[in-house]
C-alpha cells in the first residue's frame, strides 16, 4: 500500500462546539511523509502542530493538541475521517482554536474526502503492526483497551453509563470501507445533567440540539430546563418524559456507542501511522484513548522501524534456487536463504544463522559472533535482489557496491538467530544506480542498519 494525500483541497465552515466561534478550516494535499498537521492561520507566524499523541495537551470533552501557545481542539472527527479514508498526508489550516463541530459527527468531513478523492503517492505506507497483545487499564474509571494481533484493522467498542436511558451499548467496525456508511454520521452526545457543569467550565458555547444528541435521564423541573436553554441561547423545549430530546431522531439505536467508536478511531490516528490489529475498547474516553496512543508512540520512538512479520509456514517469494539464478554468490558467501516479501520499493529476506557457518571458526572460536561486515553484505545481497527484480531478464545483470554510509551495529548475532532483512529504495533508480536503506532484525530488535549505493551492470 502506498501513502495517500487528498487529490485536491476542500473547506468546511461552522461554529465551534466549545468556543462558539464561526470557524473555517481547509484540508489541503501534502507531500509524502508529511503526516497530518494543523496550521493556525489566525495566529502570528501561523504555527503548525503535528497531529501526534505527544502533542496532546488536554482531553476534557475532546482531544486538544498544542505547541507553545497554539492549540487546536475537537480534532477527533476530522482525524477519524482521514484515517478511515487512508489519508496519510494532509495540512489542515484553521482560523480558530478548534475545528467546527458541524452536526456533531464526522459526516461532512467524510463526504468531502470522498468527493475530492485521494492521490496515491510514491512512498509506501508505514504501518504499526501489533505483534503481541497490548493492554491498558484505568483503575479509576474502569476504562480499558486490549489490542490483539490481526492482519487488518478492526474495532469493537463497549460503553456503559449509569443511566436509565443510555446504559450498555456495543458497536463494531470490521472494515474501514464501511466507516462512511456505519460510523461517520453518528453524533456526539451529552446528558442534560452535564450541561451546566460544562458551561461553568467555559465549554460547549456552541452546543445545541442540532449538533449533539441530548439525553434527558434525570427529572428536572421545567423552570430548570428553561434556565439551561436560556444559558445555552437555544429555544425552550417542553420535556415530559425521559429519553433523547433532539430535534432529529437517532440515526442508529446504538448511535452513542458508534460515536464513541468514532472518537477512538480519531484518537488512534494520533499514533501517526495506520495500525494493523483488533482494538477492543471498553468504556473509552479521550483520556484513555490518547494515553494508549502515547504508549504506542513511546514504543515507536525507541525503535522507529518495526521488524517485518515472518510466518515460517508461508511459501517464500523466492527460494534459494531462485536466488542462485539471480545472484552470482555461492558457498560460503551466499548469505540469503529466502525472500518472504517483495514490493515495488522494498524487499524482506531471511538468513538462518547456524553454528556451522564457516566464519565462526575464526570469529570467534570461544564466542561465535557473526561479523558485522557480513551482516551488511547479506543486507546488500537482499537489496540486489530488489534491484534485479526491476529489470527485464535479471539473470543477465549483477549489482555491485559503490558506497556504504551510516552503518550501525546494535547487538550481537550468534548461532541460532534468524536474521530478517528489510531493504527499501531511498530514491528512484537513476542511471543504473540505486540508493537503499537496510535494516537487519533478530526478533523485534534491530541488530544492524546501513545505507548503501549499488550499481546495476550487464554481465559480459
C-alpha positions as a LaTeX table, in Angstrom:
\begin{tabular}{lrrr}
\hline
Residue & $x$ (\AA) & $y$ (\AA) & $z$ (\AA) \\
\hline
Unk1 & 0.00 & 0.00 & 0.00 \\
Unk2 & 1.26 & 3.45 & $-0.95$ \\
Unk3 & 0.81 & 6.64 & 1.05 \\
Unk4 & $-2.16$ & 8.84 & 0.13 \\
Unk5 & $-2.98$ & 12.50 & 0.14 \\
Unk6 & $-6.07$ & 14.40 & $-0.98$ \\
Unk7 & $-6.43$ & 14.89 & $-4.71$ \\
Unk8 & $-7.49$ & 18.50 & $-4.13$ \\
Unk9 & $-8.29$ & 20.83 & $-1.24$ \\
Unk10 & $-11.70$ & 21.30 & 0.38 \\
Unk11 & $-13.09$ & 23.54 & 3.11 \\
Unk12 & $-15.69$ & 23.29 & 5.86 \\
Unk13 & $-17.24$ & 26.06 & 7.95 \\
Unk14 & $-19.40$ & 26.23 & 11.05 \\
Unk15 & $-19.40$ & 27.13 & 14.71 \\
Unk16 & $-17.08$ & 25.71 & 17.32 \\
Unk17 & $-18.68$ & 23.45 & 19.93 \\
Unk18 & $-16.73$ & 24.89 & 22.84 \\
Unk19 & $-15.75$ & 28.38 & 21.64 \\
Unk20 & $-18.97$ & 29.24 & 19.81 \\
Unk21 & $-16.86$ & 30.99 & 17.15 \\
Unk22 & $-17.58$ & 30.91 & 13.43 \\
Unk23 & $-14.76$ & 28.78 & 12.08 \\
Unk24 & $-13.35$ & 27.88 & 8.68 \\
Unk25 & $-10.96$ & 25.00 & 8.07 \\
Unk26 & $-9.35$ & 23.94 & 4.80 \\
Unk27 & $-7.93$ & 20.48 & 4.16 \\
Unk28 & $-5.01$ & 20.52 & 1.73 \\
Unk29 & $-2.85$ & 17.95 & $-0.08$ \\
Unk30 & 0.59 & 17.41 & 1.46 \\
Unk31 & 3.80 & 15.72 & 0.31 \\
Unk32 & 4.99 & 12.23 & 1.19 \\
Unk33 & 5.92 & 11.57 & 4.83 \\
Unk34 & 4.31 & 14.88 & 5.86 \\
Unk35 & 1.71 & 13.31 & 8.13 \\
Unk36 & $-1.37$ & 15.15 & 9.38 \\
Unk37 & $-0.66$ & 18.67 & 10.60 \\
Unk38 & $-2.74$ & 21.65 & 11.72 \\
Unk39 & $-1.82$ & 25.24 & 10.91 \\
Unk40 & $-3.30$ & 28.08 & 13.00 \\
Unk41 & $-3.51$ & 30.72 & 10.28 \\
Unk42 & $-5.13$ & 33.22 & 12.67 \\
Unk43 & $-2.02$ & 33.40 & 14.85 \\
Unk44 & 1.20 & 35.27 & 14.22 \\
Unk45 & 3.66 & 33.10 & 12.37 \\
Unk46 & 0.94 & 30.55 & 11.53 \\
Unk47 & 2.28 & 27.88 & 13.93 \\
Unk48 & 1.98 & 24.26 & 12.82 \\
Unk49 & 1.06 & 21.44 & 15.19 \\
Unk50 & 1.62 & 17.80 & 14.26 \\
Unk51 & $-1.32$ & 15.50 & 14.95 \\
Unk52 & 0.70 & 13.19 & 17.20 \\
Unk53 & $-0.09$ & 11.84 & 20.65 \\
Unk54 & 2.85 & 13.54 & 22.34 \\
Unk55 & 1.29 & 16.90 & 21.39 \\
Unk56 & $-1.97$ & 16.22 & 23.28 \\
Unk57 & $-2.37$ & 18.88 & 25.99 \\
Unk58 & $-5.97$ & 18.34 & 27.15 \\
Unk59 & $-8.74$ & 15.75 & 26.88 \\
Unk60 & $-11.72$ & 17.38 & 28.59 \\
Unk61 & $-14.75$ & 16.79 & 26.31 \\
Unk62 & $-12.48$ & 16.47 & 23.27 \\
Unk63 & $-8.90$ & 15.99 & 22.16 \\
Unk64 & $-6.71$ & 19.09 & 22.20 \\
Unk65 & $-3.23$ & 19.26 & 20.69 \\
Unk66 & $-0.82$ & 22.14 & 21.14 \\
Unk67 & 2.63 & 23.56 & 20.54 \\
Unk68 & 3.71 & 26.55 & 22.58 \\
Unk69 & 0.69 & 28.81 & 23.00 \\
Unk70 & $-1.08$ & 27.44 & 19.91 \\
Unk71 & $-3.96$ & 24.99 & 20.43 \\
Unk72 & $-6.41$ & 23.10 & 18.23 \\
Unk73 & $-9.27$ & 21.13 & 19.79 \\
Unk74 & $-12.18$ & 18.94 & 18.67 \\
Unk75 & $-9.94$ & 17.32 & 16.07 \\
Unk76 & $-11.03$ & 13.71 & 16.54 \\
Unk77 & $-13.87$ & 13.68 & 13.98 \\
Unk78 & $-11.69$ & 15.03 & 11.19 \\
Unk79 & $-8.81$ & 12.71 & 12.08 \\
Unk80 & $-11.12$ & 9.68 & 12.10 \\
Unk81 & $-12.38$ & 10.56 & 8.62 \\
Unk82 & $-8.87$ & 10.96 & 7.24 \\
Unk83 & $-7.75$ & 7.74 & 8.93 \\
Unk84 & $-10.68$ & 5.72 & 7.57 \\
Unk85 & $-10.01$ & 7.04 & 4.05 \\
Unk86 & $-6.36$ & 6.04 & 4.32 \\
Unk87 & $-5.10$ & 9.63 & 4.02 \\
Unk88 & $-1.56$ & 9.77 & 5.39 \\
Unk89 & $-0.57$ & 13.33 & 4.47 \\
Unk90 & $-2.73$ & 16.43 & 4.88 \\
Unk91 & $-2.29$ & 20.03 & 6.04 \\
Unk92 & $-5.36$ & 21.42 & 7.82 \\
Unk93 & $-5.48$ & 25.21 & 8.01 \\
Unk94 & $-7.86$ & 26.59 & 10.63 \\
Unk95 & $-8.62$ & 30.15 & 11.79 \\
Unk96 & $-9.64$ & 29.33 & 15.37 \\
Unk97 & $-8.58$ & 27.19 & 18.36 \\
Unk98 & $-10.85$ & 24.32 & 17.31 \\
Unk99 & $-12.44$ & 22.70 & 14.28 \\
Unk100 & $-16.12$ & 23.36 & 13.59 \\
Unk101 & $-18.46$ & 20.87 & 15.20 \\
Unk102 & $-20.80$ & 20.82 & 12.16 \\
Unk103 & $-23.66$ & 18.41 & 13.01 \\
Unk104 & $-21.69$ & 16.75 & 15.82 \\
Unk105 & $-20.49$ & 13.89 & 13.63 \\
Unk106 & $-17.82$ & 13.23 & 11.01 \\
Unk107 & $-20.34$ & 13.02 & 8.17 \\
Unk108 & $-19.36$ & 16.20 & 6.29 \\
Unk109 & $-15.63$ & 15.51 & 6.65 \\
Unk110 & $-16.11$ & 12.00 & 5.24 \\
Unk111 & $-18.31$ & 13.23 & 2.40 \\
Unk112 & $-15.83$ & 15.95 & 1.41 \\
Unk113 & $-12.91$ & 13.49 & 1.42 \\
Unk114 & $-14.88$ & 11.08 & $-0.77$ \\
Unk115 & $-15.86$ & 13.95 & $-3.08$ \\
Unk116 & $-12.31$ & 15.20 & $-3.78$ \\
Unk117 & $-10.79$ & 11.71 & $-3.74$ \\
Unk118 & $-7.24$ & 10.73 & $-2.96$ \\
Unk119 & $-3.94$ & 10.68 & $-4.80$ \\
Unk120 & $-1.59$ & 7.75 & $-4.40$ \\
Unk121 & 1.98 & 8.76 & $-3.65$ \\
Unk122 & 5.29 & 7.03 & $-4.41$ \\
Unk123 & 6.29 & 6.12 & $-0.85$ \\
Unk124 & 4.88 & 3.03 & 0.84 \\
Unk125 & 2.71 & 3.27 & 3.96 \\
Unk126 & 4.46 & 2.63 & 7.25 \\
Unk127 & 2.10 & 0.54 & 9.38 \\
Unk128 & 2.22 & $-0.05$ & 13.09 \\
Unk129 & 1.73 & $-3.81$ & 13.29 \\
Unk130 & 0.50 & $-5.27$ & 16.56 \\
Unk131 & 2.53 & $-8.44$ & 17.17 \\
Unk132 & 1.51 & $-9.23$ & 20.71 \\
Unk133 & $-1.35$ & $-8.25$ & 22.99 \\
Unk134 & $-1.35$ & $-4.63$ & 24.16 \\
Unk135 & $-3.36$ & $-3.91$ & 27.29 \\
Unk136 & $-4.16$ & $-0.65$ & 29.05 \\
Unk137 & $-6.41$ & $-0.31$ & 32.11 \\
Unk138 & $-7.53$ & 2.78 & 34.03 \\
Unk139 & $-8.31$ & 1.53 & 37.53 \\
Unk140 & $-10.04$ & 4.79 & 38.47 \\
Unk141 & $-12.59$ & 4.85 & 35.65 \\
Unk142 & $-12.85$ & 1.18 & 34.74 \\
Unk143 & $-11.90$ & 2.02 & 31.16 \\
Unk144 & $-9.65$ & $-0.39$ & 29.29 \\
Unk145 & $-8.14$ & $-1.24$ & 25.94 \\
Unk146 & $-6.96$ & $-4.53$ & 24.51 \\
Unk147 & $-5.33$ & $-4.67$ & 21.07 \\
Unk148 & $-4.75$ & $-8.08$ & 19.53 \\
Unk149 & $-2.65$ & $-9.05$ & 16.51 \\
Unk150 & $-4.56$ & $-9.13$ & 13.22 \\
Unk151 & $-3.72$ & $-8.68$ & 9.55 \\
Unk152 & $-6.02$ & $-5.67$ & 9.18 \\
Unk153 & $-7.69$ & $-3.01$ & 11.35 \\
Unk154 & $-10.94$ & $-3.63$ & 13.20 \\
Unk155 & $-12.50$ & $-2.26$ & 16.37 \\
Unk156 & $-15.12$ & $-3.18$ & 18.96 \\
Unk157 & $-16.38$ & $-0.55$ & 21.40 \\
Unk158 & $-18.49$ & $-1.04$ & 24.53 \\
Unk159 & $-19.95$ & 1.81 & 26.57 \\
Unk160 & $-21.56$ & 1.75 & 29.99 \\
Unk161 & $-23.34$ & 4.59 & 31.78 \\
Unk162 & $-25.37$ & 4.62 & 34.96 \\
Unk163 & $-28.37$ & 5.94 & 33.11 \\
Unk164 & $-31.91$ & 4.63 & 32.62 \\
Unk165 & $-31.81$ & 5.95 & 29.04 \\
Unk166 & $-28.27$ & 5.06 & 27.99 \\
Unk167 & $-26.93$ & 2.04 & 29.86 \\
Unk168 & $-24.86$ & $-0.56$ & 27.96 \\
Unk169 & $-24.24$ & $-0.37$ & 24.21 \\
Unk170 & $-21.92$ & $-2.09$ & 21.77 \\
Unk171 & $-20.59$ & $-1.06$ & 18.33 \\
Unk172 & $-18.08$ & $-2.57$ & 15.94 \\
Unk173 & $-16.34$ & $-1.76$ & 12.67 \\
Unk174 & $-14.68$ & $-4.67$ & 10.89 \\
Unk175 & $-13.74$ & $-2.85$ & 7.71 \\
Unk176 & $-12.73$ & 0.80 & 7.32 \\
Unk177 & $-14.53$ & 0.83 & 3.96 \\
Unk178 & $-17.79$ & 0.80 & 5.99 \\
Unk179 & $-16.86$ & 3.90 & 8.02 \\
Unk180 & $-18.82$ & 6.42 & 5.95 \\
Unk181 & $-21.96$ & 4.31 & 6.00 \\
Unk182 & $-21.90$ & 2.97 & 9.55 \\
Unk183 & $-19.93$ & 5.40 & 11.74 \\
Unk184 & $-19.31$ & 8.82 & 10.17 \\
Unk185 & $-22.85$ & 10.16 & 10.72 \\
Unk186 & $-23.00$ & 9.29 & 14.43 \\
Unk187 & $-23.17$ & 12.42 & 16.60 \\
Unk188 & $-21.57$ & 13.36 & 19.86 \\
Unk189 & $-23.82$ & 13.19 & 22.91 \\
Unk190 & $-24.29$ & 14.90 & 26.25 \\
Unk191 & $-26.53$ & 14.36 & 29.28 \\
Unk192 & $-28.74$ & 17.28 & 30.32 \\
Unk193 & $-27.37$ & 16.96 & 33.87 \\
Unk194 & $-23.85$ & 17.63 & 32.49 \\
Unk195 & $-24.69$ & 20.82 & 30.64 \\
Unk196 & $-24.40$ & 23.39 & 33.44 \\
Unk197 & $-21.07$ & 22.00 & 34.76 \\
Unk198 & $-19.73$ & 22.19 & 31.20 \\
Unk199 & $-21.00$ & 25.75 & 30.79 \\
Unk200 & $-19.40$ & 26.69 & 34.09 \\
Unk201 & $-16.13$ & 25.19 & 32.76 \\
Unk202 & $-16.38$ & 27.63 & 29.82 \\
Unk203 & $-17.21$ & 24.83 & 27.38 \\
Unk204 & $-19.98$ & 23.95 & 24.86 \\
Unk205 & $-20.72$ & 27.60 & 24.00 \\
Unk206 & $-21.73$ & 26.42 & 20.54 \\
Unk207 & $-23.76$ & 23.38 & 21.58 \\
Unk208 & $-27.40$ & 22.96 & 20.59 \\
Unk209 & $-29.99$ & 20.29 & 19.78 \\
Unk210 & $-28.75$ & 20.12 & 16.16 \\
Unk211 & $-25.09$ & 19.30 & 16.77 \\
Unk212 & $-25.33$ & 16.83 & 19.66 \\
Unk213 & $-27.53$ & 14.05 & 20.96 \\
Unk214 & $-29.00$ & 15.37 & 24.21 \\
Unk215 & $-30.02$ & 12.74 & 26.76 \\
Unk216 & $-32.60$ & 13.58 & 29.44 \\
Unk217 & $-32.23$ & 10.84 & 32.03 \\
Unk218 & $-32.79$ & 12.61 & 35.36 \\
Unk219 & $-36.04$ & 14.52 & 36.02 \\
Unk220 & $-35.75$ & 18.31 & 36.24 \\
Unk221 & $-38.40$ & 20.95 & 36.74 \\
Unk222 & $-39.44$ & 22.77 & 33.56 \\
Unk223 & $-38.12$ & 26.00 & 35.09 \\
Unk224 & $-34.68$ & 24.40 & 35.41 \\
Unk225 & $-34.81$ & 23.19 & 31.82 \\
Unk226 & $-35.79$ & 26.67 & 30.65 \\
Unk227 & $-32.87$ & 28.14 & 32.57 \\
Unk228 & $-30.46$ & 25.75 & 30.85 \\
Unk229 & $-31.95$ & 26.66 & 27.47 \\
Unk230 & $-31.56$ & 30.38 & 28.20 \\
Unk231 & $-27.96$ & 29.85 & 29.27 \\
Unk232 & $-27.22$ & 27.99 & 26.04 \\
Unk233 & $-29.15$ & 30.50 & 23.94 \\
Unk234 & $-31.46$ & 27.88 & 22.47 \\
Unk235 & $-35.29$ & 27.75 & 22.35 \\
Unk236 & $-37.20$ & 26.35 & 25.32 \\
Unk237 & $-38.26$ & 22.75 & 24.96 \\
Unk238 & $-41.03$ & 21.10 & 26.95 \\
Unk239 & $-39.94$ & 17.65 & 28.11 \\
Unk240 & $-42.44$ & 15.33 & 29.75 \\
Unk241 & $-40.53$ & 12.03 & 29.84 \\
Unk242 & $-37.01$ & 10.68 & 29.94 \\
Unk243 & $-35.24$ & 9.98 & 26.66 \\
Unk244 & $-33.50$ & 11.68 & 23.76 \\
Unk245 & $-34.71$ & 15.24 & 23.24 \\
Unk246 & $-33.08$ & 16.08 & 19.89 \\
Unk247 & $-34.76$ & 17.83 & 17.02 \\
Unk248 & $-33.88$ & 14.84 & 14.81 \\
Unk249 & $-34.17$ & 11.14 & 15.71 \\
Unk250 & $-31.25$ & 8.81 & 16.27 \\
Unk251 & $-29.53$ & 7.51 & 13.14 \\
Unk252 & $-28.96$ & 4.14 & 14.86 \\
Unk253 & $-30.30$ & 2.61 & 18.05 \\
Unk254 & $-26.70$ & 2.44 & 19.30 \\
Unk255 & $-25.59$ & 5.81 & 17.91 \\
Unk256 & $-23.81$ & 6.84 & 21.15 \\
Unk257 & $-21.67$ & 3.68 & 21.09 \\
Unk258 & $-20.91$ & 4.24 & 17.42 \\
Unk259 & $-19.85$ & 7.80 & 18.19 \\
Unk260 & $-17.51$ & 6.53 & 20.90 \\
Unk261 & $-16.00$ & 4.24 & 18.27 \\
Unk262 & $-15.59$ & 7.29 & 16.03 \\
Unk263 & $-13.74$ & 9.10 & 18.82 \\
Unk264 & $-11.45$ & 6.11 & 19.42 \\
Unk265 & $-10.61$ & 6.00 & 15.72 \\
Unk266 & $-9.73$ & 9.69 & 15.68 \\
Unk267 & $-7.52$ & 9.39 & 18.74 \\
Unk268 & $-5.78$ & 6.28 & 17.41 \\
Unk269 & $-4.85$ & 8.35 & 14.36 \\
Unk270 & $-2.52$ & 10.26 & 16.72 \\
Unk271 & $-0.16$ & 7.28 & 16.51 \\
Unk272 & 0.90 & 8.86 & 13.24 \\
Unk273 & 0.62 & 5.76 & 11.12 \\
Unk274 & $-2.12$ & 3.21 & 10.28 \\
Unk275 & $-2.48$ & 0.30 & 12.68 \\
Unk276 & $-2.93$ & $-3.38$ & 11.92 \\
Unk277 & $-4.66$ & $-5.05$ & 14.84 \\
Unk278 & $-8.01$ & $-5.71$ & 16.50 \\
Unk279 & $-8.92$ & $-2.99$ & 19.01 \\
Unk280 & $-11.30$ & $-3.72$ & 21.90 \\
Unk281 & $-12.29$ & $-0.54$ & 23.78 \\
Unk282 & $-14.34$ & $-0.76$ & 26.98 \\
Unk283 & $-15.76$ & 2.50 & 28.35 \\
Unk284 & $-13.40$ & 4.57 & 26.19 \\
Unk285 & $-12.85$ & 8.30 & 26.56 \\
Unk286 & $-10.39$ & 10.81 & 25.16 \\
Unk287 & $-8.07$ & 10.49 & 28.17 \\
Unk288 & $-7.51$ & 6.74 & 27.92 \\
Unk289 & $-7.67$ & 6.87 & 24.10 \\
Unk290 & $-4.79$ & 9.31 & 23.91 \\
Unk291 & $-2.90$ & 7.52 & 26.71 \\
Unk292 & $-2.96$ & 4.42 & 24.50 \\
Unk293 & $-1.71$ & 6.44 & 21.51 \\
Unk294 & 1.08 & 7.91 & 23.67 \\
Unk295 & 2.10 & 4.45 & 24.83 \\
Unk296 & 2.48 & 3.27 & 21.23 \\
Unk297 & 4.29 & 6.48 & 20.26 \\
Unk298 & 6.84 & 5.86 & 23.02 \\
Unk299 & 7.47 & 2.40 & 21.61 \\
Unk300 & 7.92 & 3.84 & 18.12 \\
Unk301 & 10.43 & 6.39 & 19.41 \\
Unk302 & 12.54 & 3.62 & 20.93 \\
Unk303 & 12.62 & 1.86 & 17.56 \\
Unk304 & 11.08 & 3.75 & 14.68 \\
Unk305 & 11.20 & 0.78 & 12.31 \\
Unk306 & 9.27 & $-2.37$ & 13.17 \\
Unk307 & 10.56 & $-5.81$ & 12.32 \\
Unk308 & 8.74 & $-7.42$ & 9.39 \\
Unk309 & 6.20 & $-10.10$ & 10.16 \\
Unk310 & 7.67 & $-13.53$ & 9.47 \\
Unk311 & 5.42 & $-16.54$ & 9.01 \\
Unk312 & 7.67 & $-19.61$ & 8.67 \\
Unk313 & 4.75 & $-21.60$ & 7.23 \\
Unk314 & 4.21 & $-19.27$ & 4.27 \\
Unk315 & 5.65 & $-20.10$ & 0.85 \\
Unk316 & 8.66 & $-17.87$ & 0.08 \\
Unk317 & 8.53 & $-15.38$ & $-2.77$ \\
Unk318 & 11.98 & $-16.62$ & $-3.79$ \\
Unk319 & 13.58 & $-19.81$ & $-2.52$ \\
Unk320 & 17.33 & $-20.44$ & $-2.51$ \\
Unk321 & 17.24 & $-21.95$ & $-6.01$ \\
Unk322 & 15.68 & $-18.83$ & $-7.48$ \\
Unk323 & 18.12 & $-16.67$ & $-5.51$ \\
Unk324 & 21.04 & $-18.61$ & $-7.05$ \\
Unk325 & 19.64 & $-17.89$ & $-10.51$ \\
Unk326 & 19.78 & $-14.14$ & $-9.80$ \\
Unk327 & 22.88 & $-13.76$ & $-7.60$ \\
Unk328 & 26.37 & $-14.96$ & $-8.57$ \\
Unk329 & 27.29 & $-15.70$ & $-4.94$ \\
Unk330 & 27.95 & $-19.27$ & $-3.85$ \\
Unk331 & 29.19 & $-21.09$ & $-0.73$ \\
Unk332 & 30.44 & $-19.75$ & 1.58 \\
Unk333 & 29.31 & $-16.27$ & 0.52 \\
Unk334 & 25.64 & $-16.67$ & $-0.35$ \\
Unk335 & 24.05 & $-15.06$ & 2.71 \\
Unk336 & 20.34 & $-15.10$ & 1.81 \\
Unk337 & 18.16 & $-18.18$ & 2.36 \\
Unk338 & 14.84 & $-16.91$ & 1.04 \\
Unk339 & 12.78 & $-13.83$ & 0.20 \\
Unk340 & 9.48 & $-13.61$ & 2.08 \\
Unk341 & 8.13 & $-10.26$ & 0.89 \\
Unk342 & 8.64 & $-8.18$ & $-2.25$ \\
Unk343 & 7.06 & $-4.81$ & $-3.04$ \\
Unk344 & 7.62 & $-2.08$ & $-5.60$ \\
Unk345 & 10.24 & $-0.37$ & $-3.45$ \\
Unk346 & 11.07 & $-2.82$ & $-0.65$ \\
Unk347 & 12.07 & $-6.40$ & $-0.03$ \\
Unk348 & 12.28 & $-8.69$ & 3.01 \\
Unk349 & 14.82 & $-11.51$ & 3.12 \\
Unk350 & 15.90 & $-14.08$ & 5.66 \\
Unk351 & 19.11 & $-15.78$ & 6.76 \\
Unk352 & 19.21 & $-18.54$ & 9.36 \\
Unk353 & 22.42 & $-18.44$ & 11.39 \\
Unk354 & 23.74 & $-21.88$ & 12.36 \\
Unk355 & 26.78 & $-22.97$ & 14.31 \\
Unk356 & 28.19 & $-24.46$ & 11.09 \\
Unk357 & 28.81 & $-21.09$ & 9.40 \\
Unk358 & 32.46 & $-21.11$ & 8.27 \\
Unk359 & 33.19 & $-17.63$ & 9.64 \\
Unk360 & 32.56 & $-18.84$ & 13.20 \\
Unk361 & 35.83 & $-20.82$ & 13.03 \\
Unk362 & 37.78 & $-17.61$ & 13.43 \\
Unk363 & 35.17 & $-15.07$ & 14.67 \\
Unk364 & 35.41 & $-16.06$ & 17.48 \\
Unk365 & 36.02 & $-19.74$ & 18.34 \\
Unk366 & 35.15 & $-19.35$ & 22.04 \\
Unk367 & 32.35 & $-16.85$ & 21.49 \\
Unk368 & 30.95 & $-17.17$ & 17.96 \\
Unk369 & 29.69 & $-13.81$ & 16.64 \\
Unk370 & 28.64 & $-13.05$ & 13.07 \\
Unk371 & 30.92 & $-10.34$ & 11.64 \\
Unk372 & 29.16 & $-7.03$ & 11.14 \\
Unk373 & 30.63 & $-6.72$ & 7.66 \\
Unk374 & 28.86 & $-9.94$ & 6.67 \\
Unk375 & 25.56 & $-8.61$ & 8.03 \\
Unk376 & 25.97 & $-5.64$ & 5.70 \\
Unk377 & 26.93 & $-7.96$ & 2.85 \\
Unk378 & 23.81 & $-10.06$ & 3.43 \\
Unk379 & 21.74 & $-6.87$ & 3.55 \\
Unk380 & 23.27 & $-5.80$ & 0.23 \\
Unk381 & 22.52 & $-9.17$ & $-1.36$ \\
Unk382 & 18.86 & $-8.78$ & $-0.38$ \\
Unk383 & 18.91 & $-5.24$ & $-1.84$ \\
Unk384 & 20.47 & $-6.62$ & $-5.01$ \\
Unk385 & 17.52 & $-8.97$ & $-5.42$ \\
Unk386 & 15.16 & $-5.99$ & $-5.09$ \\
Unk387 & 17.01 & $-4.05$ & $-7.79$ \\
Unk388 & 17.31 & $-7.04$ & $-10.12$ \\
Unk389 & 13.58 & $-7.62$ & $-9.81$ \\
Unk390 & 13.07 & $-4.24$ & $-11.52$ \\
Unk391 & 14.88 & $-5.07$ & $-14.76$ \\
Unk392 & 13.98 & $-7.31$ & $-17.67$ \\
Unk393 & 16.00 & $-10.52$ & $-17.87$ \\
Unk394 & 17.51 & $-10.08$ & $-14.38$ \\
Unk395 & 19.71 & $-13.16$ & $-14.88$ \\
Unk396 & 21.82 & $-11.09$ & $-17.28$ \\
Unk397 & 22.68 & $-8.40$ & $-14.69$ \\
Unk398 & 24.68 & $-8.09$ & $-11.46$ \\
Unk399 & 24.75 & $-5.44$ & $-8.74$ \\
Unk400 & 27.92 & $-4.03$ & $-7.21$ \\
Unk401 & 28.59 & $-1.95$ & $-4.10$ \\
Unk402 & 29.58 & 1.65 & $-4.77$ \\
Unk403 & 29.21 & 3.22 & $-1.33$ \\
Unk404 & 28.21 & 2.37 & 2.26 \\
Unk405 & 27.08 & 5.03 & 4.76 \\
Unk406 & 25.65 & 5.33 & 8.26 \\
Unk407 & 26.40 & 1.78 & 9.33 \\
Unk408 & 25.35 & 0.93 & 12.88 \\
Unk409 & 25.66 & $-2.30$ & 14.85 \\
Unk410 & 23.33 & $-2.56$ & 17.83 \\
Unk411 & 23.74 & $-6.08$ & 19.19 \\
Unk412 & 25.49 & $-9.38$ & 18.51 \\
Unk413 & 24.23 & $-12.00$ & 16.06 \\
Unk414 & 25.01 & $-15.55$ & 17.21 \\
Unk415 & 24.25 & $-19.16$ & 16.21 \\
Unk416 & 20.55 & $-19.91$ & 16.47 \\
Unk417 & 19.46 & $-16.41$ & 15.42 \\
Unk418 & 17.23 & $-15.79$ & 12.43 \\
Unk419 & 18.22 & $-12.60$ & 10.64 \\
Unk420 & 15.38 & $-10.78$ & 8.89 \\
Unk421 & 16.41 & $-8.05$ & 6.46 \\
Unk422 & 14.21 & $-5.18$ & 5.34 \\
Unk423 & 15.72 & $-3.18$ & 2.46 \\
Unk424 & 14.00 & $-0.34$ & 0.65 \\
Unk425 & 14.82 & 2.18 & $-2.06$ \\
Unk426 & 15.62 & 5.65 & $-0.72$ \\
Unk427 & 15.31 & 7.26 & $-4.17$ \\
Unk428 & 14.35 & 6.21 & $-7.67$ \\
Unk429 & 16.93 & 4.26 & $-9.64$ \\
Unk430 & 18.90 & 6.72 & $-11.80$ \\
Unk431 & 21.49 & 5.85 & $-14.44$ \\
Unk432 & 21.69 & 2.32 & $-13.18$ \\
Unk433 & 22.42 & 3.36 & $-9.59$ \\
Unk434 & 20.20 & 2.54 & $-6.63$ \\
Unk435 & 20.41 & 4.05 & $-3.14$ \\
Unk436 & 18.99 & 1.77 & $-0.48$ \\
Unk437 & 18.35 & 1.67 & 3.26 \\
Unk438 & 18.63 & $-1.65$ & 5.02 \\
Unk439 & 17.79 & $-2.98$ & 8.47 \\
Unk440 & 18.64 & $-6.35$ & 9.99 \\
Unk441 & 16.44 & $-7.70$ & 12.79 \\
Unk442 & 16.61 & $-10.59$ & 15.22 \\
Unk443 & 13.13 & $-10.97$ & 16.65 \\
Unk444 & 11.71 & $-7.47$ & 17.07 \\
Unk445 & 15.08 & $-5.78$ & 17.64 \\
Unk446 & 17.29 & $-4.05$ & 15.11 \\
Unk447 & 20.78 & $-5.57$ & 15.16 \\
Unk448 & 22.32 & $-3.53$ & 12.34 \\
Unk449 & 21.47 & $-0.95$ & 9.72 \\
Unk450 & 23.15 & 0.72 & 6.77 \\
Unk451 & 22.64 & 2.92 & 3.74 \\
Unk452 & 24.35 & 1.87 & 0.54 \\
Unk453 & 24.55 & 2.58 & $-3.16$ \\
Unk454 & 24.65 & $-0.18$ & $-5.74$ \\
Unk455 & 25.19 & $-0.13$ & $-9.49$ \\
Unk456 & 23.46 & $-2.43$ & $-11.95$ \\
Unk457 & 25.82 & $-3.76$ & $-14.61$ \\
Unk458 & 25.04 & $-6.06$ & $-17.51$ \\
Unk459 & 27.04 & $-9.29$ & $-17.40$ \\
Unk460 & 29.53 & $-9.89$ & $-20.21$ \\
\hline
\end{tabular}
